[in-house]
Amino acid sequence: ETGVTQSPTHLIKTRGQQVTLRCSSQSGHNTVSWYQQALGQGPQFIFQYYREEENGRGNFPPRFSGLQFPNYSSELNVNALELDDSALYLCASSLRGGEFGYTFGSGTRLTVV
Amino acid sequence: AQTVTQSQPEMSVQEAETVTLSCTYDTSESDYYLFWYKQPPSRQMILVIRQEAYKQQNATENRFSVNFQKAAKSFSLKISDSQLGDAAMYFCAYRNTGTASKLTFGTGTRLQVTL
């Protein structure tokens, strides 16, 4: 049973650029959620995808968007990067309801300069 | 909106001793789930223990147990026989029910384990 894999592990971008982060969900999991974890903070929910559709969104602007593919893998896209977007981005997969918990990846550390 | 509060930014415990991490939450729902996650320097969130709000019995996983007080909206984690490998950030998280479920995390408690 494979876990959640995220790529890349680290990334440096310039303010105003666009970035795409990738996530492969755990085998058997059909739901993917993305979280933003600023330094010294707990993760904040960005959005969730189920059956290739957005199924819940946190308090993030539209420049944060995502995709889920038929194999349940997912992408997080951020346009017009701002300095405050610097954070650890965590992907979590689960079965539909997530009642038994979520499996997290090791995250992508994004630095915006 | 639900909120989760962890009032202890840092805790320290000696190896083999017991430590309790505190967590309180605010919600108007009666059915929900609570979790404790561990985040070591590797950054990956690891599920430690989960509690279903409709179950009065406190969850236990080996050396880890919780004290769930639903009326007080309190969900503390007790780690017994602490080990060096327990050193990490610990996050308390709340999961709402419904189709668009999400986790709401606290700000975390950094646990140090000393010899």
gemmi code that builds the backbone of each chain (N, CA, C; Angstrom):
import gemmi

chains = {
    "A": [
        ("GLU", (0.855, -1.199, 0.000), (0.000, 0.000, 0.000), (0.883, 1.238, 0.000)),
        ("THR", (0.757, 2.052, -1.056), (1.592, 3.253, -1.134), (0.918, 4.369, -0.375)),
        ("GLY", (1.732, 5.292, 0.131), (1.188, 6.439, 0.839), (0.949, 7.577, -0.125)),
        ("VAL", (0.873, 8.787, 0.417), (0.649, 9.987, -0.377), (2.001, 10.562, -0.787)),
        ("THR", (2.147, 10.818, -2.062), (3.398, 11.353, -2.597), (3.167, 12.744, -3.154)),
        ("GLN", (4.016, 13.693, -2.764), (3.906, 15.062, -3.263), (5.192, 15.473, -3.969)),
        ("SER", (5.008, 16.276, -5.014), (6.176, 16.794, -5.724), (5.911, 18.217, -6.200)),
        ("PRO", (6.954, 19.059, -6.265), (8.292, 18.792, -5.741), (8.321, 18.922, -4.221)),
        ("THR", (9.454, 18.653, -3.602), (9.554, 18.789, -2.145), (9.829, 20.230, -1.753)),
        ("HIS", (10.577, 20.919, -2.573), (10.885, 22.332, -2.334), (10.772, 23.094, -3.651)),
        ("LEU", (10.417, 24.379, -3.528), (10.229, 25.189, -4.721), (10.427, 26.658, -4.348)),
        ("ILE", (11.141, 27.374, -5.208), (11.294, 28.824, -5.021), (10.739, 29.516, -6.248)),
        ("LYS", (9.828, 30.463, -6.020), (9.203, 31.198, -7.112), (9.284, 32.696, -6.826)),
        ("THR", (9.121, 33.463, -7.883), (9.134, 34.918, -7.785), (7.704, 35.432, -7.692)),
        ("ARG", (7.521, 36.492, -6.931), (6.197, 37.112, -6.801), (5.604, 37.380, -8.182)),
        ("GLY", (4.326, 37.035, -8.353), (3.635, 37.233, -9.620), (3.627, 36.001, -10.514)),
        ("GLN", (4.515, 35.048, -10.240), (4.554, 33.840, -11.058), (3.421, 32.895, -10.678)),
        ("GLN", (3.337, 31.806, -11.437), (2.339, 30.766, -11.200), (3.067, 29.479, -10.808)),
        ("VAL", (2.412, 28.636, -10.003), (3.036, 27.397, -9.569), (2.011, 26.266, -9.584)),
        ("THR", (2.483, 25.057, -9.875), (1.650, 23.856, -9.827), (2.303, 22.830, -8.919)),
        ("LEU", (1.560, 22.382, -7.938), (2.029, 21.348, -7.019), (1.234, 20.071, -7.295)),
        ("ARG", (1.886, 18.923, -7.123), (1.265, 17.650, -7.481), (1.172, 16.693, -6.309)),
        ("CYS", (0.154, 15.837, -6.371), (-0.099, 14.911, -5.276), (-0.650, 13.603, -5.826)),
        ("SER", (-0.065, 12.503, -5.411), (-0.605, 11.175, -5.720), (-1.222, 10.614, -4.450)),
        ("SER", (-2.492, 10.263, -4.514), (-3.187, 9.822, -3.312), (-2.823, 8.383, -2.952)),
        ("GLN", (-3.134, 8.020, -1.715), (-2.894, 6.655, -1.274), (-3.800, 5.707, -2.035)),
        ("SER", (-3.274, 4.532, -2.326), (-4.044, 3.528, -3.057), (-5.374, 3.260, -2.360)),
        ("GLY", (-6.463, 3.322, -3.138), (-7.785, 3.061, -2.577), (-8.519, 4.289, -2.085)),
        ("HIS", (-7.832, 5.415, -1.975), (-8.459, 6.659, -1.521), (-8.982, 7.450, -2.713)),
        ("ASN", (-10.215, 7.990, -2.596), (-10.826, 8.681, -3.728), (-11.029, 10.182, -3.492)),
        ("THR", (-10.604, 10.671, -2.353), (-10.792, 12.085, -2.011), (-9.439, 12.704, -1.666)),
        ("VAL", (-9.212, 13.898, -2.200), (-7.956, 14.602, -1.934), (-8.266, 15.985, -1.389)),
        ("SER", (-7.554, 16.350, -0.329), (-7.682, 17.685, 0.268), (-6.316, 18.350, 0.271)),
        ("TRP", (-6.326, 19.666, 0.159), (-5.099, 20.449, 0.204), (-5.152, 21.401, 1.395)),
        ("TYR", (-3.998, 21.541, 2.050), (-3.874, 22.419, 3.205), (-2.635, 23.291, 3.052)),
        ("GLN", (-2.735, 24.511, 3.578), (-1.604, 25.425, 3.618), (-1.163, 25.565, 5.069)),
        ("GLN", (0.122, 25.338, 5.327), (0.642, 25.459, 6.685), (1.730, 26.523, 6.712)),
        ("ALA", (1.391, 27.694, 7.215), (2.389, 28.754, 7.390), (3.299, 28.389, 8.552)),
        ("LEU", (4.458, 28.992, 8.577), (5.458, 28.670, 9.596), (4.906, 28.916, 10.996)),
        ("GLY", (4.996, 27.903, 11.849), (4.538, 28.044, 13.223), (3.039, 27.976, 13.412)),
        ("GLN", (2.312, 27.592, 12.377), (0.848, 27.534, 12.445), (0.350, 26.127, 12.152)),
        ("GLY", (-0.911, 25.906, 12.440), (-1.546, 24.669, 12.027), (-1.988, 24.763, 10.578)),
        ("PRO", (-2.176, 23.641, 9.932), (-2.630, 23.662, 8.530), (-4.007, 24.310, 8.387)),
        ("GLN", (-4.181, 25.010, 7.271), (-5.461, 25.630, 6.945), (-6.015, 24.967, 5.694)),
        ("PHE", (-7.306, 24.621, 5.738), (-7.964, 23.928, 4.629), (-8.102, 24.845, 3.424)),
        ("ILE", (-7.629, 24.355, 2.257), (-7.768, 25.120, 1.016), (-8.997, 24.643, 0.265)),
        ("PHE", (-9.007, 23.389, -0.141), (-10.170, 22.780, -0.797), (-10.020, 21.277, -0.825)),
        ("GLN", (-11.123, 20.638, -1.257), (-11.188, 19.188, -1.327), (-11.754, 18.785, -2.680)),
        ("TYR", (-11.260, 17.680, -3.214), (-11.747, 17.151, -4.484), (-12.239, 15.727, -4.318)),
        ("TYR", (-13.392, 15.471, -4.921), (-13.982, 14.139, -4.932), (-14.596, 13.930, -6.302)),
        ("ARG", (-14.292, 12.817, -6.931), (-14.800, 12.511, -8.276), (-14.538, 13.660, -9.242)),
        ("GLU", (-13.331, 14.179, -9.150), (-12.822, 15.199, -10.079), (-13.533, 16.546, -9.953)),
        ("GLU", (-14.299, 16.749, -8.895), (-14.966, 18.031, -8.696), (-14.610, 18.606, -7.329)),
        ("GLU", (-14.534, 19.921, -7.262), (-14.301, 20.589, -5.994), (-15.499, 20.347, -5.082)),
        ("ASN", (-15.205, 19.914, -3.878), (-16.250, 19.494, -2.952), (-16.028, 20.138, -1.591)),
        ("GLY", (-15.904, 21.432, -1.576), (-15.650, 22.155, -0.335), (-14.421, 23.016, -0.499)),
        ("ARG", (-14.504, 24.234, 0.026), (-13.422, 25.197, -0.126), (-13.292, 26.030, 1.134)),
        ("GLY", (-12.061, 26.311, 1.500), (-11.798, 27.169, 2.641), (-11.725, 28.619, 2.210)),
        ("ASN", (-11.234, 29.471, 3.092), (-11.203, 30.896, 2.846), (-9.952, 31.292, 2.056)),
        ("PHE", (-9.889, 30.850, 0.829), (-8.764, 31.169, -0.057), (-9.302, 31.785, -1.339)),
        ("PRO", (-8.552, 32.744, -1.914), (-9.048, 33.440, -3.117), (-9.048, 32.527, -4.335)),
        ("PRO", (-9.742, 32.954, -5.402), (-9.869, 32.129, -6.611), (-8.550, 31.844, -7.314)),
        ("ARG", (-7.494, 32.598, -7.007), (-6.222, 32.288, -7.661), (-5.638, 30.961, -7.172)),
        ("PHE", (-6.236, 30.412, -6.132), (-5.926, 29.043, -5.711), (-6.939, 28.126, -6.393)),
        ("SER", (-6.474, 27.251, -7.254), (-7.380, 26.342, -7.950), (-6.772, 24.953, -7.977)),
        ("GLY", (-7.588, 23.983, -8.347), (-7.089, 22.624, -8.339), (-7.723, 21.744, -9.385)),
        ("LEU", (-7.202, 20.553, -9.463), (-7.743, 19.530, -10.357), (-7.619, 18.180, -9.666)),
        ("GLN", (-8.537, 17.284, -9.984), (-8.360, 15.892, -9.614), (-8.529, 15.061, -10.875)),
        ("PHE", (-7.692, 14.069, -11.039), (-7.695, 13.243, -12.240), (-8.402, 11.913, -11.982)),
        ("PRO", (-8.739, 11.182, -13.070), (-9.463, 9.916, -12.882), (-8.746, 8.926, -11.969)),
        ("ASN", (-7.426, 9.001, -11.878), (-6.702, 8.080, -10.980), (-6.622, 8.648, -9.557)),
        ("TYR", (-7.366, 9.713, -9.286), (-7.491, 10.364, -7.972), (-6.292, 11.236, -7.602)),
        ("SER", (-5.274, 11.293, -8.443), (-4.193, 12.228, -8.164), (-4.720, 13.651, -8.335)),
        ("SER", (-3.944, 14.616, -7.868), (-4.461, 15.985, -7.837), (-3.351, 16.997, -8.063)),
        ("GLU", (-3.745, 18.176, -8.499), (-2.848, 19.319, -8.633), (-3.416, 20.505, -7.893)),
        ("LEU", (-2.522, 21.306, -7.336), (-2.884, 22.603, -6.756), (-2.166, 23.660, -7.581)),
        ("ASN", (-2.922, 24.605, -8.099), (-2.354, 25.692, -8.879), (-2.563, 27.007, -8.134)),
        ("VAL", (-1.511, 27.800, -8.103), (-1.622, 29.128, -7.499), (-1.107, 30.140, -8.513)),
        ("ASN", (-1.971, 31.086, -8.867), (-1.601, 32.148, -9.808), (-1.208, 33.414, -9.061)),
        ("ALA", (-0.488, 34.274, -9.749), (-0.125, 35.590, -9.208), (0.403, 35.466, -7.782)),
        ("LEU", (1.465, 34.721, -7.625), (2.000, 34.431, -6.299), (2.323, 35.697, -5.510)),
        ("GLU", (2.005, 35.631, -4.219), (2.312, 36.717, -3.290), (3.297, 36.197, -2.243)),
        ("LEU", (3.971, 37.129, -1.589), (4.953, 36.725, -0.583), (4.301, 35.876, 0.517)),
        ("ASP", (3.059, 36.208, 0.873), (2.354, 35.477, 1.933), (1.966, 34.066, 1.538)),
        ("ASP", (2.149, 33.723, 0.272), (1.864, 32.349, -0.152), (2.995, 31.400, 0.248)),
        ("SER", (4.087, 31.943, 0.740), (5.187, 31.102, 1.207), (4.701, 30.251, 2.373)),
        ("ALA", (4.796, 28.934, 2.219), (4.247, 28.017, 3.225), (4.564, 26.588, 2.826)),
        ("LEU", (4.196, 25.675, 3.710), (4.228, 24.251, 3.402), (2.830, 23.860, 2.921)),
        ("TYR", (2.759, 23.244, 1.770), (1.478, 22.823, 1.220), (1.360, 21.309, 1.359)),
        ("LEU", (0.344, 20.914, 2.093), (0.134, 19.507, 2.402), (-1.055, 18.959, 1.628)),
        ("CYS", (-0.874, 17.781, 1.102), (-1.946, 17.056, 0.441), (-2.353, 15.902, 1.355)),
        ("ALA", (-3.652, 15.647, 1.434), (-4.153, 14.548, 2.256), (-5.190, 13.771, 1.468)),
        ("SER", (-5.105, 12.459, 1.516), (-6.113, 11.646, 0.839), (-6.922, 10.873, 1.858)),
        ("SER", (-8.118, 10.498, 1.452), (-9.005, 9.761, 2.349), (-10.039, 9.015, 1.525)),
        ("LEU", (-10.713, 8.091, 2.186), (-11.917, 7.547, 1.601), (-12.994, 8.619, 1.714)),
        ("ARG", (-14.076, 8.463, 1.074), (-15.071, 9.498, 0.846), (-15.289, 10.436, 2.035)),
        ("GLY", (-15.580, 9.877, 3.203), (-15.955, 10.743, 4.306), (-14.791, 11.179, 5.180)),
        ("GLY", (-13.716, 10.457, 5.169), (-12.583, 10.806, 6.002), (-12.803, 10.561, 7.473)),
        ("GLU", (-13.822, 9.799, 7.829), (-14.116, 9.602, 9.247), (-12.982, 8.880, 9.980)),
        ("PHE", (-12.242, 8.054, 9.257), (-11.179, 7.295, 9.895), (-9.829, 7.993, 9.786)),
        ("GLY", (-9.844, 9.212, 9.324), (-8.615, 9.977, 9.262), (-8.162, 10.171, 7.841)),
        ("TYR", (-7.135, 10.946, 7.719), (-6.570, 11.307, 6.435), (-5.100, 10.899, 6.415)),
        ("THR", (-4.635, 10.480, 5.257), (-3.216, 10.187, 5.086), (-2.566, 11.375, 4.412)),
        ("PHE", (-1.558, 11.922, 5.067), (-0.902, 13.114, 4.558), (0.403, 12.774, 3.846)),
        ("GLY", (0.749, 13.616, 2.884), (2.077, 13.575, 2.291), (3.042, 14.417, 3.107)),
        ("SER", (4.269, 14.461, 2.666), (5.306, 15.227, 3.381), (5.344, 16.683, 2.964)),
        ("GLY", (4.519, 17.047, 2.010), (4.359, 18.444, 1.674), (5.350, 18.989, 0.663)),
        ("THR", (4.990, 20.155, 0.138), (5.869, 20.940, -0.729), (6.136, 22.254, -0.027)),
        ("ARG", (7.408, 22.550, 0.184), (7.774, 23.837, 0.801), (7.928, 24.864, -0.310)),
        ("LEU", (7.008, 25.829, -0.362), (7.030, 26.889, -1.371), (7.558, 28.172, -0.750)),
        ("THR", (8.552, 28.734, -1.387), (9.086, 30.036, -0.980), (8.875, 31.013, -2.116)),
        ("VAL", (8.231, 32.132, -1.820), (8.001, 33.183, -2.816), (8.897, 34.363, -2.459)),
        ("VAL", (9.715, 34.778, -3.436), (10.663, 35.867, -3.182), (10.364, 37.067, -4.079)),
    ],
    "B": [
        ("ALA", (-18.468, 28.997, 12.766), (-17.307, 28.242, 12.326), (-16.639, 27.586, 13.538)),
        ("GLN", (-16.096, 26.398, 13.261), (-15.444, 25.690, 14.355), (-14.051, 26.265, 14.595)),
        ("THR", (-13.629, 26.264, 15.841), (-12.275, 26.675, 16.190), (-11.671, 25.626, 17.108)),
        ("VAL", (-10.364, 25.495, 17.036), (-9.614, 24.557, 17.868), (-8.491, 25.320, 18.546)),
        ("THR", (-8.372, 25.177, 19.849), (-7.385, 25.933, 20.614), (-6.447, 24.992, 21.357)),
        ("GLN", (-5.158, 25.198, 21.140), (-4.146, 24.479, 21.903), (-3.362, 25.542, 22.663)),
        ("SER", (-3.495, 25.567, 23.956), (-2.970, 26.667, 24.771), (-1.526, 26.456, 25.211)),
        ("GLN", (-0.944, 25.324, 24.883), (0.431, 25.025, 25.300), (1.340, 25.024, 24.066)),
        ("PRO", (2.060, 26.102, 23.801), (2.937, 26.117, 22.624), (4.048, 25.069, 22.725)),
        ("GLU", (4.555, 24.861, 23.954), (5.640, 23.895, 24.138), (5.428, 23.120, 25.434)),
        ("MET", (5.818, 21.839, 25.392), (5.788, 21.003, 26.579), (7.074, 20.173, 26.591)),
        ("SER", (7.478, 19.797, 27.789), (8.673, 18.970, 27.926), (8.361, 17.820, 28.878)),
        ("VAL", (8.894, 16.649, 28.572), (8.675, 15.482, 29.419), (9.944, 14.653, 29.443)),
        ("GLN", (10.196, 14.026, 30.553), (11.348, 13.131, 30.638), (10.975, 11.764, 30.067)),
        ("GLU", (11.961, 11.150, 29.507), (11.763, 9.802, 28.963), (11.153, 8.904, 30.041)),
        ("ALA", (10.173, 8.097, 29.607), (9.464, 7.136, 30.462), (8.380, 7.776, 31.329)),
        ("GLU", (8.288, 9.099, 31.336), (7.255, 9.763, 32.117), (5.997, 9.958, 31.263)),
        ("THR", (4.977, 10.529, 31.901), (3.680, 10.774, 31.250), (3.464, 12.261, 31.057)),
        ("VAL", (2.888, 12.616, 29.928), (2.601, 14.024, 29.635), (1.205, 14.124, 29.038)),
        ("THR", (0.548, 15.245, 29.314), (-0.797, 15.487, 28.783), (-0.815, 16.788, 27.995)),
        ("LEU", (-1.280, 16.702, 26.766), (-1.417, 17.870, 25.895), (-2.889, 18.270, 25.847)),
        ("SER", (-3.143, 19.565, 25.955), (-4.512, 20.064, 26.050), (-5.049, 20.546, 24.710)),
        ("CYS", (-6.351, 20.418, 24.559), (-7.027, 20.905, 23.364), (-8.474, 21.215, 23.715)),
        ("THR", (-8.943, 22.379, 23.321), (-10.362, 22.695, 23.432), (-10.862, 23.117, 22.065)),
        ("TYR", (-12.159, 22.995, 21.862), (-12.729, 23.327, 20.555), (-14.095, 23.942, 20.755)),
        ("ASP", (-14.552, 24.576, 19.732), (-15.853, 25.220, 19.787), (-16.655, 24.781, 18.567)),
        ("THR", (-17.844, 24.289, 18.796), (-18.709, 23.863, 17.708), (-20.151, 23.869, 18.184)),
        ("SER", (-21.058, 24.010, 17.236), (-22.483, 23.915, 17.552), (-23.045, 22.561, 17.125)),
        ("GLU", (-22.210, 21.731, 16.534), (-22.650, 20.419, 16.070), (-22.627, 19.412, 17.225)),
        ("SER", (-23.403, 18.359, 17.099), (-23.429, 17.327, 18.121), (-22.678, 16.070, 17.672)),
        ("ASP", (-22.476, 15.952, 16.364), (-21.787, 14.782, 15.823), (-20.570, 15.250, 15.036)),
        ("TYR", (-19.409, 14.738, 15.410), (-18.169, 15.159, 14.757), (-17.075, 14.172, 15.161)),
        ("TYR", (-15.876, 14.397, 14.632), (-14.734, 13.560, 14.943), (-13.586, 14.450, 15.407)),
        ("LEU", (-12.782, 13.916, 16.285), (-11.602, 14.631, 16.768), (-10.373, 13.749, 16.550)),
        ("PHE", (-9.269, 14.398, 16.241), (-8.028, 13.686, 15.942), (-6.861, 14.367, 16.646)),
        ("TRP", (-5.847, 13.576, 16.918), (-4.532, 14.098, 17.248), (-3.576, 13.619, 16.161)),
        ("TYR", (-2.836, 14.584, 15.610), (-1.823, 14.285, 14.608), (-0.464, 14.676, 15.145)),
        ("LYS", (0.532, 13.919, 14.749), (1.926, 14.178, 15.100), (2.653, 14.612, 13.837)),
        ("GLN", (3.448, 15.683, 13.931), (4.238, 16.137, 12.785), (5.713, 16.217, 13.182)),
        ("PRO", (6.482, 15.208, 12.838), (7.922, 15.226, 13.119), (8.630, 16.137, 12.126)),
        ("PRO", (9.937, 16.313, 12.249), (10.679, 17.163, 11.303), (10.537, 16.730, 9.845)),
        ("SER", (10.160, 15.506, 9.609), (9.945, 15.045, 8.228), (8.731, 15.723, 7.586)),
        ("ARG", (7.943, 16.442, 8.382), (6.809, 17.262, 7.947), (5.524, 16.469, 7.713)),
        ("GLN", (5.600, 15.160, 7.597), (4.386, 14.400, 7.314), (3.515, 14.303, 8.554)),
        ("MET", (2.248, 14.637, 8.407), (1.281, 14.496, 9.496), (0.948, 13.027, 9.681)),
        ("ILE", (1.107, 12.537, 10.908), (0.844, 11.133, 11.202), (-0.308, 11.050, 12.188)),
        ("LEU", (-1.322, 10.270, 11.863), (-2.473, 10.129, 12.750), (-2.071, 9.361, 14.002)),
        ("VAL", (-2.348, 9.955, 15.149), (-2.031, 9.321, 16.434), (-3.255, 8.603, 16.988)),
        ("ILE", (-4.391, 9.312, 17.001), (-5.580, 8.750, 17.616), (-6.798, 9.523, 17.147)),
        ("ARG", (-7.941, 8.868, 17.108), (-9.190, 9.521, 16.702), (-10.277, 9.200, 17.711)),
        ("GLN", (-11.243, 10.109, 17.791), (-12.357, 9.955, 18.722), (-13.648, 10.326, 18.005)),
        ("GLU", (-14.661, 9.505, 18.133), (-15.982, 9.818, 17.581), (-16.812, 10.467, 18.676)),
        ("ALA", (-17.393, 11.599, 18.390), (-18.075, 12.383, 19.412), (-19.255, 11.652, 20.036)),
        ("TYR", (-19.887, 10.753, 19.291), (-21.050, 10.073, 19.833), (-20.662, 8.894, 20.734)),
        ("LYS", (-19.374, 8.610, 20.828), (-18.906, 7.539, 21.723), (-18.387, 8.161, 23.018)),
        ("GLN", (-18.918, 7.727, 24.127), (-18.477, 8.260, 25.412), (-17.142, 7.686, 25.845)),
        ("GLN", (-16.844, 6.475, 25.369), (-15.605, 5.821, 25.778), (-14.416, 6.529, 25.167)),
        ("ASN", (-13.416, 6.800, 25.979), (-12.208, 7.459, 25.505), (-11.383, 6.505, 24.643)),
        ("ALA", (-10.866, 7.020, 23.523), (-10.050, 6.208, 22.625), (-8.669, 5.952, 23.224)),
        ("THR", (-8.119, 4.793, 22.898), (-6.777, 4.410, 23.355), (-6.060, 3.705, 22.215)),
        ("GLU", (-4.792, 4.070, 22.027), (-3.921, 3.416, 21.040), (-2.556, 3.209, 21.698)),
        ("ASN", (-2.363, 2.031, 22.236), (-1.092, 1.692, 22.886), (-0.780, 2.718, 23.980)),
        ("ARG", (0.317, 3.475, 23.849), (0.715, 4.420, 24.897), (-0.064, 5.735, 24.841)),
        ("PHE", (-0.907, 5.890, 23.848), (-1.635, 7.138, 23.651), (-3.108, 6.957, 24.050)),
        ("SER", (-3.619, 7.883, 24.802), (-5.028, 7.859, 25.166), (-5.554, 9.281, 25.227)),
        ("VAL", (-6.865, 9.426, 25.160), (-7.466, 10.748, 25.206), (-8.423, 10.826, 26.381)),
        ("ASN", (-8.641, 12.063, 26.819), (-9.680, 12.375, 27.781), (-10.665, 13.297, 27.067)),
        ("PHE", (-11.767, 12.717, 26.626), (-12.762, 13.446, 25.834), (-13.898, 13.869, 26.750)),
        ("GLN", (-14.062, 15.165, 26.899), (-15.132, 15.735, 27.717), (-16.035, 16.553, 26.784)),
        ("LYS", (-17.103, 15.912, 26.300), (-17.924, 16.543, 25.270), (-18.597, 17.821, 25.760)),
        ("ALA", (-19.122, 17.790, 26.962), (-19.826, 18.973, 27.480), (-18.871, 20.154, 27.634)),
        ("ALA", (-17.664, 19.872, 28.037), (-16.657, 20.921, 28.213), (-15.938, 21.241, 26.915)),
        ("LYS", (-16.189, 20.469, 25.855), (-15.522, 20.618, 24.566), (-14.009, 20.590, 24.755)),
        ("SER", (-13.574, 19.537, 25.409), (-12.164, 19.354, 25.715), (-11.714, 17.987, 25.211)),
        ("PHE", (-10.491, 17.929, 24.695), (-9.989, 16.698, 24.066), (-8.480, 16.637, 24.284)),
        ("SER", (-8.051, 16.154, 25.429), (-6.624, 16.138, 25.756), (-5.999, 14.794, 25.390)),
        ("LEU", (-4.718, 14.833, 25.104), (-3.954, 13.638, 24.720), (-2.963, 13.307, 25.822)),
        ("LYS", (-2.991, 12.062, 26.289), (-2.033, 11.603, 27.280), (-1.071, 10.622, 26.636)),
        ("ILE", (0.218, 10.900, 26.798), (1.257, 10.009, 26.290), (1.947, 9.381, 27.496)),
        ("SER", (1.854, 8.089, 27.595), (2.469, 7.364, 28.704), (3.810, 6.784, 28.272)),
        ("ASP", (4.709, 6.590, 29.264), (6.015, 5.981, 28.966), (6.661, 6.681, 27.760)),
        ("SER", (6.821, 7.990, 27.855), (7.312, 8.789, 26.733), (8.648, 8.275, 26.209)),
        ("GLN", (8.786, 8.325, 24.908), (10.006, 7.881, 24.241), (10.596, 9.024, 23.428)),
        ("LEU", (11.895, 8.933, 23.148), (12.569, 9.993, 22.390), (11.885, 10.226, 21.046)),
        ("GLY", (11.374, 9.161, 20.457), (10.702, 9.269, 19.166), (9.368, 9.982, 19.216)),
        ("ASP", (8.886, 10.282, 20.419), (7.626, 11.013, 20.537), (7.821, 12.511, 20.335)),
        ("ALA", (9.054, 12.969, 20.335), (9.324, 14.396, 20.159), (8.852, 14.846, 18.781)),
        ("ALA", (7.987, 15.854, 18.770), (7.397, 16.328, 17.516), (6.422, 17.455, 17.836)),
        ("MET", (5.837, 18.026, 16.788), (4.685, 18.917, 16.942), (3.434, 18.049, 16.976)),
        ("TYR", (2.534, 18.378, 17.886), (1.268, 17.653, 17.979), (0.124, 18.625, 17.706)),
        ("PHE", (-0.740, 18.216, 16.780), (-1.873, 19.041, 16.394), (-3.178, 18.331, 16.742)),
        ("CYS", (-4.061, 19.072, 17.353), (-5.421, 18.626, 17.589), (-6.258, 19.084, 16.399)),
        ("ALA", (-7.157, 18.239, 15.933), (-7.957, 18.596, 14.753), (-9.400, 18.147, 14.931)),
        ("TYR", (-10.276, 18.951, 14.376), (-11.723, 18.717, 14.419), (-12.200, 18.444, 13.006)),
        ("ARG", (-13.038, 17.435, 12.847), (-13.619, 17.155, 11.538), (-15.127, 17.254, 11.633)),
        ("ASN", (-15.684, 18.124, 10.797), (-17.140, 18.239, 10.771), (-17.748, 17.064, 10.028)),
        ("THR", (-19.028, 16.875, 10.183), (-19.722, 15.851, 9.419), (-20.251, 16.478, 8.142)),
        ("GLY", (-20.817, 15.668, 7.289), (-21.333, 16.187, 6.029), (-20.445, 15.789, 4.875)),
        ("THR", (-20.935, 16.082, 3.672), (-20.234, 15.627, 2.473), (-18.943, 16.404, 2.242)),
        ("ALA", (-18.920, 17.668, 2.579), (-17.709, 18.472, 2.364), (-16.955, 18.587, 3.667)),
        ("SER", (-16.470, 17.460, 4.148), (-15.786, 17.464, 5.430), (-14.396, 18.063, 5.289)),
        ("LYS", (-13.905, 18.643, 6.340), (-12.563, 19.207, 6.362), (-12.032, 19.085, 7.782)),
        ("LEU", (-10.740, 19.217, 7.919), (-10.103, 19.243, 9.228), (-9.805, 20.686, 9.612)),
        ("THR", (-10.144, 21.042, 10.832), (-9.763, 22.330, 11.408), (-8.729, 22.039, 12.486)),
        ("PHE", (-7.548, 22.630, 12.332), (-6.427, 22.331, 13.218), (-6.229, 23.433, 14.257)),
        ("GLY", (-5.657, 23.030, 15.389), (-5.147, 24.002, 16.337), (-3.763, 24.466, 15.905)),
        ("THR", (-3.134, 25.297, 16.722), (-1.827, 25.865, 16.373), (-0.666, 24.957, 16.760)),
        ("GLY", (-0.964, 23.874, 17.453), (0.064, 22.890, 17.732), (0.767, 23.058, 19.071)),
        ("THR", (1.305, 21.972, 19.567), (2.140, 21.947, 20.777), (3.430, 21.213, 20.435)),
        ("ARG", (4.547, 21.877, 20.678), (5.843, 21.226, 20.433), (6.225, 20.437, 21.672)),
        ("LEU", (6.398, 19.128, 21.525), (6.764, 18.261, 22.639), (8.243, 17.907, 22.563)),
        ("GLN", (8.938, 18.208, 23.636), (10.337, 17.806, 23.767), (10.424, 16.650, 24.750)),
        ("VAL", (11.244, 15.671, 24.436), (11.456, 14.533, 25.321), (12.930, 14.517, 25.735)),
        ("THR", (13.174, 14.581, 27.028), (14.542, 14.659, 27.538), (14.935, 13.359, 28.245)),
        ("LEU", (16.233, 13.142, 28.288), (16.749, 11.923, 28.942), (16.714, 12.051, 30.456)),
    ],
}
model = gemmi.Model(1)
for chain_id, residues in chains.items():
    chain = gemmi.Chain(chain_id)
    for i, (resn, *xyz) in enumerate(residues, 1):
        res = gemmi.Residue()
        res.name, res.seqid = resn, gemmi.SeqId(i, " ")
        for name, pos in zip(("N", "CA", "C"), xyz):
            atom = gemmi.Atom()
            atom.name, atom.element = name, gemmi.Element(name[0])
            atom.pos, atom.b_iso = gemmi.Position(*pos), 0.0
            res.add_atom(atom)
        chain.add_residue(res)
    model.add_chain(chain)
structure = gemmi.Structure()
structure.add_model(model)
structure.setup_entities()
